[in-house]
Amino acid sequence: MDVNGVGWIAAIVVGGVAGWLAEIVMKGNMGLLMNVVLGIVGAVVLNAILQALNIGSFGVGWLAYLITGFIGACILIFVGRMVRQ
């Protein structure tokens, strides 16, 4: 089974890297598990947004998953901060 052209283990690893990069850019303070969750959920959320806007995706493969996960995780961190305030 693939997730955006990436296997499940690779999705966890790449999602963790994407969440970690988003944490650095957005100056967050989260743990490893939350980074993985943010990266994976961020990729899913951004893909859904892009499909709803009929834009498409960044492609297939681990690099596309990393970019999508990073941008999606940044969006989730931003929305989370807006909700908390």
C-alpha positions as CSV (number, residue, x, y, z in Angstrom):
1,M,0.0,0.0,0.0
2,D,1.3,3.4,-0.9
3,V,0.7,6.9,0.5
4,N,1.1,9.4,-2.3
5,G,3.5,7.1,-4.1
6,V,5.5,6.5,-0.9
7,G,5.4,3.3,1.2
8,W,4.0,3.5,4.8
9,I,7.5,3.4,6.5
10,A,8.8,6.0,4.1
11,A,5.7,8.1,4.8
12,I,6.4,8.0,8.5
13,V,10.1,8.9,8.0
14,V,9.4,11.7,5.5
15,G,6.4,12.9,7.5
16,G,8.7,13.2,10.5
17,V,11.3,15.2,8.5
18,A,8.5,17.4,7.1
19,G,7.1,18.1,10.6
20,W,10.5,18.7,12.0
21,L,11.3,21.3,9.3
22,A,7.9,22.9,9.8
23,E,8.6,23.0,13.6
24,I,12.0,24.8,12.9
25,V,10.5,27.3,10.4
26,M,7.4,28.1,12.5
27,K,9.5,28.1,15.8
28,G,7.4,25.5,17.5
29,N,8.2,23.3,20.4
30,M,6.9,19.8,19.8
31,G,8.2,16.3,20.2
32,L,9.1,13.6,17.6
33,L,5.7,12.0,17.6
34,M,3.9,15.3,17.0
35,N,6.4,16.1,14.2
36,V,5.5,12.8,12.4
37,V,1.8,13.4,12.9
38,L,2.0,17.0,11.6
39,G,4.0,15.9,8.6
40,I,1.6,13.1,7.6
41,V,-1.6,14.9,8.4
42,G,-0.2,18.1,6.8
43,A,0.4,16.2,3.6
44,V,-3.1,14.8,3.6
45,V,-4.7,18.2,4.4
46,L,-2.8,20.1,1.7
47,N,-3.5,17.4,-0.9
48,A,-7.2,17.7,0.0
49,I,-7.0,21.5,-0.3
50,L,-5.3,21.3,-3.7
51,Q,-7.8,18.8,-5.0
52,A,-10.7,21.0,-3.7
53,L,-9.3,23.9,-5.6
54,N,-8.7,21.7,-8.7
55,I,-5.0,22.5,-8.7
56,G,-3.6,19.0,-8.5
57,S,-0.7,17.9,-6.4
58,F,3.1,18.4,-6.3
59,G,3.6,15.0,-7.9
60,V,4.3,11.5,-6.7
61,G,7.3,10.3,-4.7
62,W,9.1,11.1,-1.5
63,L,10.2,14.7,-2.5
64,A,6.7,15.7,-3.4
65,Y,5.5,14.1,-0.1
66,L,8.1,16.1,1.8
67,I,7.1,19.4,0.2
68,T,3.4,18.7,0.7
69,G,3.9,17.6,4.3
70,F,6.1,20.6,5.1
71,I,3.6,23.1,3.7
72,G,0.7,21.3,5.2
73,A,2.3,21.1,8.6
74,C,3.1,24.8,8.5
75,I,-0.5,25.5,7.7
76,L,-1.7,23.3,10.6
77,I,0.7,25.0,13.1
78,F,-0.5,28.4,11.9
79,V,-4.2,27.4,12.3
80,G,-3.5,25.9,15.7
81,R,-2.0,29.1,16.9
82,M,-4.9,31.1,15.6
83,V,-7.4,28.9,17.3
84,R,-5.5,29.0,20.6
85,Q,-5.5,32.8,20.6
